[in-house]
Amino acid sequence: MNKPQITLDDISRNELSVICNHLALDIIMDAEKREGYDINKNNNHLFSDNEKYVLELFDILLNINNCLASIDYSCIFMKRFYGKDYYKKQQISIIDYSLYHYDAFCYKISTLKDLYFKIINHLYKLNLQKQACNWDNIKKRKSEINNPFLFDLLSRNYQDFSFIDKRRNKSAHEGKMEHKAFKNISPYVVLAMYADKGPSDISRDDIIARGSWVELKLKKSRKIFLEEIEICRYNAFIFTRCILCSLSDKFASTIDNDIRNKYSATIDKAIQVIIKNRNCVNNAHLNECPNG
């Protein structure tokens, strides 16, 4: 792949996440010193409305981070088929194994889109309730939100991952998880999996012999499958980082004076981290937002 790598750490370096994470940590730590704090309760009554606003944003960012981590886990599993003998005994083929983790992969990429809508709803105080917090209703508030770059990112994300949404929906509503890379080779793999258990004299090695057309076709199918996975993962991470970056100014404008005054040292510390991140050599793709 010619594209640079991007990690969870790269995404966490955006200004919105850095400031929110620093503030949330200090807000929670400060609450522990307040009268009435009980470690066995949620202590929501101890937080001001402005502090709750920051903590709710922090919770959404945490969910985004967990979603991206799950995408990474799925990629790790799909790339490695460890314990082949064990899976063979359980009649799980390499295609079954790959598609099982691909199912989770598709779900999490689709979930990211929902989390983008949630964070926009929160920052812009759109008051969209649960199922109403969707792309159609977000688009209706485009002029109110007044962030052209954000909408360009959301539109491209929606278009680029429409095929993932279709596969996720097919899995959810029809119980099917498929990938075109395995379409022609799948019957041979199924036959090979059951060959040793059937009454026939044909063995697995007869179907997928070393160096055979079937083995080569399976390797090629896996290569195509994994290349698509890597591209989708990269795009999901890049879109997330750029969307969060596009929301940083809005978050900064919503931090009220009470928070700024009470946690001024925390904000100053976060700003120093942001400056350091801008000069980090690992941010070679800092300006590589998909905007052109």
MIDOSE-1310 file (N, C-alpha, C; in nm, 2 decimals, decimal comma, always signed):
residues 292
mnkp	+0,08/-0,12/+0,00/+0,00/+0,00/+0,00/+0,09/+0,13/+0,00; +0,06/+0,22/-0,09/+0,14/+0,34/-0,09/+0,09/+0,44/+0,01; -0,03/+0,43/+0,06/-0,08/+0,53/+0,16/+0,00/+0,51/+0,29; +0,02/+0,62/+0,36/+0,08/+0,61/+0,50/-0,01/+0,54/+0,59
qitl	+0,05/+0,49/+0,70/-0,03/+0,42/+0,80/-0,09/+0,53/+0,89; -0,21/+0,49/+0,95/-0,27/+0,58/+1,05/-0,32/+0,49/+1,16; -0,30/+0,54/+1,28/-0,33/+0,46/+1,40/-0,43/+0,53/+1,49; -0,47/+0,46/+1,59/-0,56/+0,52/+1,69/-0,50/+0,64/+1,76
ddis	-0,37/+0,63/+1,78/-0,30/+0,74/+1,84/-0,30/+0,87/+1,76; -0,29/+0,85/+1,62/-0,29/+0,96/+1,53/-0,43/+1,03/+1,54; -0,53/+0,96/+1,55/-0,67/+1,02/+1,56/-0,68/+1,09/+1,69; -0,63/+1,04/+1,80/-0,65/+1,10/+1,93/-0,57/+1,23/+1,95
rnel	-0,49/+1,26/+1,85/-0,41/+1,39/+1,86/-0,49/+1,51/+1,80; -0,61/+1,49/+1,75/-0,68/+1,61/+1,71/-0,72/+1,70/+1,82; -0,74/+1,83/+1,79/-0,76/+1,93/+1,90/-0,88/+1,90/+1,99; -0,99/+1,86/+1,92/-1,11/+1,83/+2,00/-1,09/+1,73/+2,10
svic	-1,03/+1,62/+2,06/-1,01/+1,50/+2,15/-0,91/+1,54/+2,26; -0,80/+1,61/+2,23/-0,70/+1,64/+2,33/-0,76/+1,73/+2,44; -0,83/+1,84/+2,40/-0,89/+1,93/+2,50/-1,00/+1,86/+2,58; -1,09/+1,78/+2,51/-1,20/+1,72/+2,58/-1,15/+1,61/+2,68
nhla	-1,05/+1,53/+2,63/-0,99/+1,43/+2,72/-0,93/+1,49/+2,85; -0,85/+1,60/+2,83/-0,79/+1,66/+2,94/-0,90/+1,72/+3,04; -1,00/+1,78/+2,98/-1,10/+1,84/+3,07/-1,18/+1,73/+3,14; -1,22/+1,63/+3,07/-1,30/+1,52/+3,13/-1,23/+1,46/+3,25
ldii	-1,10/+1,43/+3,23/-1,02/+1,37/+3,34/-1,02/+1,46/+3,46; -0,99/+1,59/+3,44/-0,98/+1,68/+3,55/-1,12/+1,71/+3,62; -1,23/+1,71/+3,54/-1,36/+1,72/+3,59/-1,39/+1,60/+3,68; -1,36/+1,48/+3,64/-1,39/+1,36/+3,72/-1,30/+1,36/+3,85
mdae	-1,18/+1,40/+3,83/-1,09/+1,40/+3,95/-1,13/+1,51/+4,05; -1,18/+1,62/+4,00/-1,22/+1,73/+4,09/-1,35/+1,69/+4,16; -1,44/+1,61/+4,09/-1,56/+1,57/+4,16/-1,54/+1,48/+4,28; -1,43/+1,40/+4,27/-1,39/+1,31/+4,38/-1,36/+1,39/+4,51
kreg	-1,33/+1,52/+4,50/-1,30/+1,60/+4,62/-1,43/+1,67/+4,67; -1,54/+1,66/+4,60/-1,65/+1,74/+4,64/-1,74/+1,67/+4,74; -1,80/+1,75/+4,83/-1,89/+1,69/+4,93/-2,00/+1,61/+4,87; -2,03/+1,50/+4,92/-2,13/+1,41/+4,87/-2,09/+1,31/+4,77
ydin	-1,96/+1,31/+4,73/-1,91/+1,21/+4,63/-1,92/+1,07/+4,69; -1,97/+0,98/+4,61/-1,98/+0,84/+4,65/-1,93/+0,75/+4,54; -1,83/+0,68/+4,57/-1,77/+0,60/+4,46/-1,86/+0,49/+4,41; -1,97/+0,46/+4,48/-2,06/+0,36/+4,44/-2,18/+0,41/+4,36
knnn	-2,18/+0,54/+4,34/-2,29/+0,61/+4,26/-2,23/+0,68/+4,14; -2,32/+0,73/+4,06/-2,28/+0,79/+3,93/-2,24/+0,94/+3,96; -2,28/+1,00/+4,07/-2,24/+1,13/+4,11/-2,28/+1,24/+4,01; -2,38/+1,22/+3,93/-2,42/+1,32/+3,83/-2,46/+1,45/+3,89
hlfs	-2,52/+1,44/+4,02/-2,57/+1,56/+4,08/-2,45/+1,66/+4,12; -2,33/+1,61/+4,12/-2,22/+1,69/+4,16/-2,16/+1,78/+4,04; -2,20/+1,74/+3,92/-2,15/+1,81/+3,80/-2,24/+1,92/+3,76; -2,18/+2,03/+3,72/-2,26/+2,14/+3,66/-2,31/+2,10/+3,52
dnek	-2,40/+2,18/+3,46/-2,45/+2,15/+3,32/-2,33/+2,16/+3,22; -2,24/+2,25/+3,24/-2,13/+2,27/+3,15/-2,03/+2,15/+3,16; -2,02/+2,10/+3,28/-1,93/+1,98/+3,30/-1,99/+1,86/+3,24; -2,12/+1,84/+3,26/-2,20/+1,73/+3,20/-2,18/+1,73/+3,04
yvle	-2,19/+1,85/+2,99/-2,17/+1,87/+2,84/-2,04/+1,81/+2,80; -1,93/+1,85/+2,87/-1,80/+1,79/+2,84/-1,79/+1,64/+2,85; -1,85/+1,59/+2,96/-1,84/+1,45/+2,99/-1,92/+1,37/+2,89; -2,04/+1,42/+2,85/-2,12/+1,36/+2,74/-2,04/+1,35/+2,61
lfdi	-1,97/+1,46/+2,58/-1,89/+1,46/+2,46/-1,77/+1,36/+2,47; -1,71/+1,35/+2,59/-1,61/+1,25/+2,62/-1,66/+1,11/+2,60; -1,78/+1,08/+2,64/-1,84/+0,95/+2,62/-1,86/+0,91/+2,48; -1,90/+1,01/+2,39/-1,91/+0,98/+2,25/-1,77/+0,96/+2,19
llni	-1,67/+1,04/+2,23/-1,54/+1,02/+2,17/-1,48/+0,88/+2,21; -1,52/+0,84/+2,34/-1,47/+0,71/+2,38/-1,54/+0,60/+2,30; -1,66/+0,61/+2,27/-1,73/+0,51/+2,18/-1,67/+0,51/+2,04; -1,64/+0,63/+1,99/-1,57/+0,63/+1,86/-1,44/+0,55/+1,86
nncl	-1,36/+0,58/+1,97/-1,23/+0,51/+1,99/-1,25/+0,36/+2,00; -1,35/+0,32/+2,08/-1,38/+0,17/+2,09/-1,42/+0,11/+1,96; -1,49/+0,19/+1,88/-1,54/+0,14/+1,75/-1,42/+0,12/+1,65; -1,33/+0,22/+1,65/-1,21/+0,21/+1,57/-1,12/+0,10/+1,62
asid	-1,11/+0,07/+1,75/-1,03/-0,04/+1,80/-1,09/-0,17/+1,76; -1,22/-0,18/+1,75/-1,28/-0,30/+1,71/-1,26/-0,33/+1,56; -1,25/-0,22/+1,48/-1,22/-0,24/+1,34/-1,07/-0,29/+1,33; -0,98/-0,24/+1,41/-0,85/-0,29/+1,41/-0,84/-0,44/+1,45
ysci	-0,92/-0,47/+1,55/-0,92/-0,61/+1,60/-0,97/-0,70/+1,48; -1,07/-0,66/+1,41/-1,12/-0,74/+1,30/-1,02/-0,76/+1,20; -0,95/-0,65/+1,17/-0,84/-0,66/+1,06/-0,73/-0,76/+1,10; -0,69/-0,75/+1,23/-0,59/-0,84/+1,28/-0,63/-0,99/+1,27
fmkr	-0,76/-1,02/+1,30/-0,81/-1,16/+1,29/-0,82/-1,20/+1,15; -0,86/-1,11/+1,06/-0,88/-1,15/+0,92/-0,75/-1,17/+0,85; -0,64/-1,11/+0,89/-0,51/-1,13/+0,83/-0,44/-1,26/+0,87; -0,48/-1,31/+0,99/-0,41/-1,43/+1,04/-0,51/-1,54/+1,07
fygk	-0,49/-1,66/+1,02/-0,57/-1,77/+1,04/-0,50/-1,87/+1,13; -0,49/-1,83/+1,26/-0,41/-1,92/+1,36/-0,50/-2,03/+1,40; -0,44/-2,14/+1,44/-0,51/-2,26/+1,50/-0,59/-2,33/+1,39; -0,53/-2,35/+1,27/-0,60/-2,41/+1,16/-0,66/-2,55/+1,19
dyyk	-0,58/-2,62/+1,26/-0,62/-2,76/+1,29/-0,75/-2,76/+1,38; -0,75/-2,67/+1,47/-0,86/-2,66/+1,56/-0,99/-2,62/+1,48; -0,97/-2,52/+1,39/-1,09/-2,47/+1,32/-1,14/-2,58/+1,22; -1,04/-2,66/+1,17/-1,08/-2,77/+1,08/-1,16/-2,87/+1,15
kqqi	-1,13/-2,90/+1,28/-1,21/-2,99/+1,36/-1,35/-2,94/+1,38; -1,36/-2,81/+1,39/-1,49/-2,74/+1,41/-1,56/-2,72/+1,28; -1,51/-2,76/+1,17/-1,56/-2,74/+1,04/-1,58/-2,59/+1,00; -1,48/-2,52/+1,04/-1,48/-2,37/+1,01/-1,37/-2,35/+0,91
siid	-1,41/-2,31/+0,79/-1,31/-2,29/+0,68/-1,25/-2,15/+0,69; -1,14/-2,13/+0,62/-1,08/-1,99/+0,62/-1,17/-1,89/+0,57; -1,26/-1,92/+0,48/-1,36/-1,83/+0,43/-1,46/-1,80/+0,54; -1,51/-1,90/+0,61/-1,60/-1,88/+0,72/-1,54/-1,79/+0,82
ysly	-1,42/-1,82/+0,86/-1,34/-1,74/+0,96/-1,33/-1,59/+0,91; -1,29/-1,57/+0,79/-1,28/-1,44/+0,74/-1,41/-1,36/+0,74; -1,51/-1,42/+0,69/-1,64/-1,35/+0,68/-1,70/-1,33/+0,82; -1,68/-1,41/+0,91/-1,73/-1,39/+1,05/-1,67/-1,26/+1,10
hyda	-1,54/-1,24/+1,09/-1,48/-1,11/+1,13/-1,51/-0,99/+1,04; -1,53/-1,02/+0,91/-1,57/-0,92/+0,82/-1,71/-0,86/+0,86; -1,80/-0,95/+0,91/-1,93/-0,91/+0,96/-1,92/-0,80/+1,06; -1,83/-0,83/+1,16/-1,81/-0,73/+1,27/-1,74/-0,60/+1,21
fcyk	-1,65/-0,62/+1,12/-1,59/-0,50/+1,05/-1,69/-0,41/+0,99; -1,79/-0,47/+0,91/-1,89/-0,39/+0,85/-1,98/-0,32/+0,95; -2,01/-0,39/+1,05/-2,10/-0,33/+1,15/-2,03/-0,21/+1,22; -1,91/-0,22/+1,25/-1,84/-0,11/+1,32/-1,82/+0,01/+1,23
istl	-1,79/-0,02/+1,10/-1,77/+0,10/+1,00/-1,91/+0,17/+0,99; -2,02/+0,10/+0,99/-2,15/+0,16/+0,98/-2,18/+0,23/+1,11; -2,14/+0,18/+1,22/-2,16/+0,24/+1,35/-2,09/+0,37/+1,36; -1,97/+0,38/+1,30/-1,90/+0,51/+1,30/-1,98/+0,62/+1,25
kdly	-2,05/+0,59/+1,14/-2,14/+0,70/+1,08/-2,24/+0,75/+1,18; -2,30/+0,66/+1,25/-2,40/+0,70/+1,35/-2,34/+0,78/+1,46; -2,21/+0,75/+1,50/-2,14/+0,82/+1,60/-2,11/+0,96/+1,56; -2,07/+0,98/+1,42/-2,05/+1,11/+1,37/-2,18/+1,20/+1,39
fkii	-2,29/+1,14/+1,36/-2,42/+1,22/+1,38/-2,44/+1,25/+1,52; -2,41/+1,16/+1,61/-2,43/+1,19/+1,75/-2,34/+1,30/+1,80; -2,22/+1,31/+1,76/-2,13/+1,41/+1,81/-2,17/+1,55/+1,75; -2,21/+1,55/+1,62/-2,26/+1,67/+1,56/-2,39/+1,72/+1,63
nhly	-2,48/+1,63/+1,66/-2,60/+1,66/+1,73/-2,57/+1,72/+1,87; -2,46/+1,67/+1,94/-2,43/+1,72/+2,07/-2,36/+1,85/+2,06; -2,26/+1,87/+1,97/-2,19/+1,99/+1,96/-2,27/+2,11/+1,92; -2,36/+2,08/+1,82/-2,44/+2,19/+1,76/-2,58/+2,20/+1,83
klnl	-2,60/+2,12/+1,94/-2,72/+2,12/+2,02/-2,85/+2,12/+1,93; -2,85/+2,02/+1,84/-2,96/+2,01/+1,75/-3,09/+1,94/+1,81; -3,06/+1,88/+1,93/-3,17/+1,81/+2,00/-3,25/+1,70/+1,92; -3,17/+1,64/+1,84/-3,23/+1,52/+1,76/-3,23/+1,40/+1,85
qkqa	-3,35/+1,34/+1,87/-3,36/+1,23/+1,96/-3,34/+1,09/+1,89; -3,25/+1,01/+1,95/-3,22/+0,88/+1,91/-3,23/+0,85/+1,76; -3,34/+0,78/+1,72/-3,35/+0,74/+1,58/-3,36/+0,86/+1,48; -3,40/+0,98/+1,54/-3,41/+1,10/+1,45/-3,27/+1,16/+1,43
cnwd	-3,17/+1,11/+1,50/-3,04/+1,16/+1,48/-2,97/+1,08/+1,36; -3,01/+1,12/+1,24/-2,97/+1,04/+1,12/-2,92/+1,14/+1,01; -2,87/+1,09/+0,90/-2,82/+1,17/+0,79/-2,92/+1,26/+0,73; -3,04/+1,21/+0,71/-3,15/+1,29/+0,65/-3,18/+1,42/+0,74
nikk	-3,19/+1,40/+0,87/-3,22/+1,51/+0,95/-3,10/+1,60/+0,98; -2,98/+1,55/+0,97/-2,86/+1,63/+0,98/-2,85/+1,72/+0,86; -2,88/+1,67/+0,74/-2,87/+1,74/+0,62/-2,97/+1,86/+0,62; -3,09/+1,84/+0,68/-3,19/+1,95/+0,69/-3,14/+2,07/+0,77
rkse	-3,04/+2,04/+0,86/-2,99/+2,15/+0,94/-2,85/+2,20/+0,89; -2,83/+2,18/+0,76/-2,70/+2,21/+0,70/-2,67/+2,36/+0,72; -2,76/+2,45/+0,68/-2,74/+2,59/+0,69/-2,72/+2,64/+0,84; -2,79/+2,57/+0,93/-2,77/+2,61/+1,07/-2,63/+2,57/+1,12
innp	-2,59/+2,45/+1,08/-2,46/+2,40/+1,12/-2,35/+2,48/+1,06; -2,36/+2,52/+0,93/-2,27/+2,61/+0,86/-2,13/+2,57/+0,87; -2,10/+2,44/+0,82/-1,97/+2,39/+0,82/-1,95/+2,31/+0,69; -1,92/+2,38/+0,58/-1,92/+2,31/+0,45/-1,82/+2,20/+0,44
flfd	-1,70/+2,21/+0,50/-1,60/+2,10/+0,49/-1,65/+1,98/+0,56; -1,72/+2,00/+0,68/-1,78/+1,88/+0,75/-1,88/+1,81/+0,66; -1,97/+1,88/+0,59/-2,07/+1,82/+0,51/-2,01/+1,75/+0,39; -1,90/+1,81/+0,34/-1,83/+1,74/+0,23/-1,77/+1,61/+0,27
llsr	-1,72/+1,60/+0,39/-1,67/+1,48/+0,45/-1,78/+1,38/+0,47; -1,89/+1,43/+0,53/-2,00/+1,33/+0,56/-2,06/+1,28/+0,43; -2,07/+1,36/+0,33/-2,13/+1,32/+0,20/-2,04/+1,21/+0,14; -1,91/+1,24/+0,14/-1,81/+1,14/+0,08/-1,81/+1,01/+0,16
nyqd	-1,81/+1,02/+0,29/-1,81/+0,91/+0,37/-1,94/+0,82/+0,34; -2,05/+0,89/+0,33/-2,18/+0,82/+0,31/-2,17/+0,74/+0,17; -2,11/+0,81/+0,07/-2,11/+0,75/-0,06/-2,00/+0,64/-0,06; -1,88/+0,66/-0,01/-1,77/+0,57/-0,02/-1,80/+0,44/+0,06
fsfi	-1,88/+0,45/+0,16/-1,91/+0,33/+0,24/-2,05/+0,27/+0,22; -2,12/+0,32/+0,12/-2,26/+0,27/+0,09/-2,26/+0,12/+0,07; -2,16/+0,06/+0,01/-2,15/-0,08/-0,01/-2,13/-0,16/+0,12; -2,06/-0,10/+0,21/-2,05/-0,16/+0,35/-2,18/-0,16/+0,42
dkrr	-2,26/-0,05/+0,41/-2,39/-0,04/+0,47/-2,48/-0,15/+0,41; -2,47/-0,17/+0,28/-2,56/-0,27/+0,21/-2,52/-0,41/+0,26; -2,40/-0,44/+0,28/-2,35/-0,57/+0,33/-2,40/-0,59/+0,48; -2,38/-0,48/+0,55/-2,43/-0,49/+0,69/-2,58/-0,52/+0,70
nksa	-2,66/-0,45/+0,62/-2,80/-0,46/+0,62/-2,84/-0,60/+0,57; -2,77/-0,66/+0,48/-2,80/-0,79/+0,43/-2,77/-0,89/+0,54; -2,66/-0,87/+0,61/-2,63/-0,96/+0,73/-2,74/-0,95/+0,83; -2,78/-0,82/+0,87/-2,88/-0,80/+0,97/-3,02/-0,85/+0,94
hegk	-3,06/-0,83/+0,82/-3,20/-0,86/+0,78/-3,22/-0,99/+0,71; -3,11/-1,04/+0,64/-3,12/-1,17/+0,57/-3,03/-1,28/+0,62; -2,95/-1,24/+0,72/-2,86/-1,34/+0,77/-2,75/-1,38/+0,68; -2,72/-1,30/+0,58/-2,61/-1,33/+0,48/-2,49/-1,24/+0,49
mehk	-2,38/-1,30/+0,49/-2,25/-1,22/+0,49/-2,17/-1,28/+0,38; -2,15/-1,20/+0,27/-2,08/-1,25/+0,15/-1,97/-1,15/+0,11; -1,88/-1,19/+0,03/-1,78/-1,10/-0,03/-1,75/-1,16/-0,17; -1,75/-1,07/-0,27/-1,73/-1,11/-0,41/-1,60/-1,18/-0,44
afkn	-1,50/-1,15/-0,35/-1,37/-1,21/-0,37/-1,38/-1,37/-0,35; -1,47/-1,41/-0,27/-1,48/-1,56/-0,24/-1,59/-1,63/-0,32; -1,66/-1,56/-0,41/-1,77/-1,61/-0,47/-1,74/-1,74/-0,55; -1,64/-1,74/-0,63/-1,61/-1,85/-0,72/-1,53/-1,97/-0,65
ispy	-1,46/-1,93/-0,54/-1,38/-2,03/-0,48/-1,45/-2,10/-0,36; -1,55/-2,03/-0,31/-1,62/-2,08/-0,19/-1,67/-2,23/-0,20; -1,73/-2,27/-0,31/-1,78/-2,41/-0,32/-1,67/-2,51/-0,31; -1,55/-2,48/-0,36/-1,43/-2,58/-0,35/-1,39/-2,59/-0,20
vvla	-1,39/-2,47/-0,13/-1,35/-2,47/+0,01/-1,44/-2,55/+0,10; -1,57/-2,54/+0,06/-1,68/-2,61/+0,14/-1,66/-2,76/+0,11; -1,64/-2,80/-0,01/-1,62/-2,94/-0,04/-1,50/-3,00/+0,03; -1,39/-2,92/+0,03/-1,27/-2,96/+0,10/-1,29/-2,98/+0,25
myad	-1,37/-2,89/+0,31/-1,39/-2,90/+0,45/-1,46/-3,02/+0,49; -1,56/-3,07/+0,41/-1,64/-3,19/+0,44/-1,58/-3,32/+0,38; -1,48/-3,31/+0,30/-1,44/-3,42/+0,22/-1,39/-3,54/+0,32; -1,31/-3,50/+0,42/-1,26/-3,60/+0,51/-1,36/-3,67/+0,60
kgps	-1,48/-3,60/+0,61/-1,58/-3,65/+0,70/-1,69/-3,73/+0,62; -1,69/-3,72/+0,49/-1,79/-3,79/+0,41/-1,76/-3,93/+0,37; -1,85/-4,00/+0,31/-1,83/-4,14/+0,27/-1,74/-4,15/+0,15; -1,71/-4,04/+0,08/-1,63/-4,05/-0,04/-1,48/-4,07/-0,01
disr	-1,41/-4,13/-0,11/-1,27/-4,15/-0,10/-1,19/-4,02/-0,13; -1,26/-3,92/-0,17/-1,19/-3,79/-0,19/-1,15/-3,73/-0,06; -1,03/-3,68/-0,06/-0,98/-3,61/+0,07/-0,97/-3,46/+0,04; -0,94/-3,39/+0,14/-0,93/-3,25/+0,13/-0,81/-3,21/+0,04
ddii	-0,70/-3,29/+0,05/-0,58/-3,26/-0,03/-0,61/-3,29/-0,17; -0,71/-3,37/-0,21/-0,74/-3,39/-0,35/-0,80/-3,27/-0,41; -0,88/-3,19/-0,32/-0,95/-3,08/-0,37/-0,86/-2,95/-0,37; -0,79/-2,93/-0,26/-0,70/-2,82/-0,25/-0,56/-2,87/-0,24
args	-0,50/-2,92/-0,34/-0,37/-2,98/-0,34/-0,27/-2,86/-0,35; -0,15/-2,88/-0,29/-0,05/-2,78/-0,29/-0,01/-2,75/-0,43; -0,02/-2,62/-0,47/+0,02/-2,57/-0,60/-0,09/-2,59/-0,71; -0,21/-2,64/-0,66/-0,32/-2,66/-0,75/-0,39/-2,52/-0,79
wvel	-0,47/-2,53/-0,89/-0,55/-2,41/-0,93/-0,63/-2,36/-0,82; -0,69/-2,45/-0,74/-0,78/-2,41/-0,63/-0,70/-2,34/-0,52; -0,58/-2,39/-0,49/-0,50/-2,33/-0,39/-0,46/-2,19/-0,43; -0,42/-2,18/-0,55/-0,38/-2,05/-0,60/-0,49/-1,95/-0,61
klkk	-0,61/-2,00/-0,65/-0,73/-1,91/-0,66/-0,77/-1,87/-0,52; -0,76/-1,95/-0,42/-0,79/-1,92/-0,28/-0,70/-1,81/-0,23; -0,57/-1,82/-0,26/-0,47/-1,72/-0,22/-0,50/-1,59/-0,28; -0,53/-1,59/-0,41/-0,56/-1,47/-0,48/-0,69/-1,40/-0,43
srki	-0,79/-1,48/-0,40/-0,91/-1,43/-0,34/-0,89/-1,37/-0,21; -0,81/-1,43/-0,12/-0,77/-1,37/+0,01/-0,70/-1,24/-0,01; -0,61/-1,24/-0,11/-0,53/-1,11/-0,13/-0,62/-1,00/-0,17; -0,72/-1,02/-0,26/-0,81/-0,92/-0,30/-0,90/-0,87/-0,18
flee	-0,94/-0,97/-0,10/-1,02/-0,95/+0,02/-0,95/-0,86/+0,12; -0,83/-0,89/+0,15/-0,75/-0,82/+0,25/-0,71/-0,68/+0,20; -0,68/-0,67/+0,07/-0,65/-0,53/+0,01/-0,77/-0,44/+0,03; -0,89/-0,49/+0,01/-1,01/-0,41/+0,02/-1,03/-0,37/+0,17
ieic	-1,00/-0,47/+0,26/-1,01/-0,44/+0,40/-0,92/-0,33/+0,45; -0,80/-0,34/+0,40/-0,70/-0,24/+0,44/-0,73/-0,10/+0,39; -0,79/-0,09/+0,27/-0,83/+0,04/+0,21/-0,95/+0,10/+0,29; -1,05/+0,01/+0,33/-1,16/+0,05/+0,40/-1,12/+0,10/+0,54
ryna	-1,03/+0,02/+0,60/-0,98/+0,06/+0,74/-0,92/+0,20/+0,73; -0,83/+0,22/+0,64/-0,76/+0,34/+0,62/-0,86/+0,46/+0,60; -0,95/+0,44/+0,51/-1,05/+0,55/+0,49/-1,13/+0,58/+0,61; -1,17/+0,47/+0,68/-1,25/+0,50/+0,80/-1,18/+0,58/+0,91
fift	-1,05/+0,55/+0,92/-0,97/+0,62/+1,02/-0,94/+0,76/+0,97; -0,91/+0,78/+0,84/-0,89/+0,92/+0,79/-1,01/+1,00/+0,80; -1,13/+0,95/+0,76/-1,25/+1,02/+0,77/-1,28/+1,06/+0,92; -1,26/+0,97/+1,01/-1,28/+1,00/+1,15/-1,19/+1,12/+1,20
rcil	-1,06/+1,11/+1,16/-0,97/+1,21/+1,21/-1,01/+1,35/+1,15; -1,04/+1,35/+1,02/-1,08/+1,48/+0,96/-1,21/+1,53/+1,01; -1,31/+1,45/+1,03/-1,44/+1,49/+1,08/-1,42/+1,55/+1,22; -1,34/+1,49/+1,31/-1,31/+1,54/+1,44/-1,24/+1,67/+1,43
csls	-1,14/+1,68/+1,34/-1,07/+1,81/+1,32/-1,16/+1,92/+1,28; -1,26/+1,89/+1,19/-1,35/+1,99/+1,14/-1,45/+2,04/+1,25; -1,46/+1,96/+1,36/-1,54/+2,00/+1,47/-1,47/+2,07/+1,58; -1,34/+2,08/+1,57/-1,26/+2,13/+1,68/-1,29/+2,28/+1,71
dkfa	-1,31/+2,36/+1,61/-1,34/+2,50/+1,63/-1,48/+2,52/+1,70; -1,57/+2,43/+1,66/-1,71/+2,44/+1,72/-1,70/+2,41/+1,87; -1,62/+2,30/+1,90/-1,61/+2,26/+2,04/-1,55/+2,38/+2,12; -1,44/+2,44/+2,07/-1,37/+2,55/+2,14/-1,47/+2,66/+2,17
stid	-1,56/+2,69/+2,07/-1,65/+2,80/+2,09/-1,76/+2,77/+2,19; -1,78/+2,64/+2,22/-1,89/+2,60/+2,32/-1,84/+2,59/+2,46; -1,71/+2,60/+2,48/-1,66/+2,59/+2,62/-1,69/+2,72/+2,68; -1,77/+2,72/+2,78/-1,82/+2,85/+2,85/-1,71/+2,90/+2,94
ndir	-1,73/+3,02/+2,99/-1,63/+3,09/+3,08/-1,61/+3,02/+3,21; -1,72/+2,96/+3,26/-1,70/+2,89/+3,39/-1,60/+2,78/+3,38; -1,61/+2,70/+3,27/-1,51/+2,59/+3,24/-1,37/+2,65/+3,21; -1,37/+2,75/+3,13/-1,24/+2,82/+3,10/-1,17/+2,87/+3,22
nkys	-1,24/+2,93/+3,31/-1,18/+2,98/+3,43/-1,14/+2,88/+3,53; -1,23/+2,78/+3,56/-1,20/+2,68/+3,66/-1,09/+2,59/+3,62; -1,09/+2,56/+3,49/-0,99/+2,46/+3,44/-0,89/+2,52/+3,34; -0,85/+2,64/+3,37/-0,76/+2,72/+3,28/-0,63/+2,65/+3,27
atid	-0,58/+2,59/+3,38/-0,45/+2,52/+3,38/-0,46/+2,40/+3,29; -0,57/+2,33/+3,30/-0,59/+2,21/+3,22/-0,60/+2,24/+3,07; -0,66/+2,35/+3,04/-0,67/+2,39/+2,90/-0,54/+2,43/+2,84; -0,46/+2,50/+2,92/-0,32/+2,54/+2,88/-0,24/+2,42/+2,86
kaiq	-0,25/+2,32/+2,94/-0,17/+2,20/+2,93/-0,21/+2,12/+2,80; -0,34/+2,12/+2,77/-0,39/+2,06/+2,65/-0,34/+2,13/+2,52; -0,33/+2,27/+2,53/-0,28/+2,34/+2,42/-0,14/+2,31/+2,39; -0,06/+2,29/+2,50/+0,08/+2,25/+2,48/+0,10/+2,12/+2,41
viik	+0,01/+2,03/+2,45/+0,01/+1,90/+2,38/-0,03/+1,91/+2,23; -0,13/+1,99/+2,20/-0,17/+2,02/+2,06/-0,05/+2,07/+1,98; +0,02/+2,17/+2,04/+0,14/+2,23/+1,97/+0,25/+2,12/+1,95; +0,27/+2,04/+2,05/+0,37/+1,93/+2,03/+0,32/+1,84/+1,92
nrnc	+0,20/+1,80/+1,92/+0,15/+1,71/+1,82/+0,16/+1,77/+1,68; +0,15/+1,90/+1,66/+0,16/+1,96/+1,53/+0,30/+1,95/+1,48; +0,40/+1,94/+1,57/+0,54/+1,93/+1,53/+0,59/+1,78/+1,52; +0,50/+1,69/+1,55/+0,54/+1,55/+1,56/+0,57/+1,49/+1,42
vnna	+0,68/+1,43/+1,41/+0,73/+1,37/+1,28/+0,63/+1,26/+1,24; +0,56/+1,20/+1,33/+0,47/+1,09/+1,30/+0,35/+1,14/+1,23; +0,32/+1,27/+1,23/+0,20/+1,32/+1,17/+0,23/+1,36/+1,02; +0,30/+1,28/+0,95/+0,34/+1,31/+0,81/+0,21/+1,32/+0,72
hlne	+0,10/+1,26/+0,76/-0,02/+1,27/+0,69/-0,12/+1,37/+0,75; -0,07/+1,46/+0,83/-0,15/+1,56/+0,90/-0,25/+1,63/+0,81; -0,20/+1,67/+0,69/-0,29/+1,75/+0,60/-0,35/+1,66/+0,49; -0,36/+1,53/+0,51/-0,41/+1,44/+0,41/-0,56/+1,41/+0,43
cpng	-0,63/+1,51/+0,46/-0,78/+1,49/+0,47/-0,83/+1,47/+0,33; -0,93/+1,38/+0,32/-0,99/+1,35/+0,19/-1,08/+1,46/+0,13; -1,02/+1,57/+0,10/-1,10/+1,68/+0,06/-1,07/+1,73/-0,08; -1,00/+1,64/-0,16/-0,97/+1,69/-0,30/-0,91/+1,58/-0,38
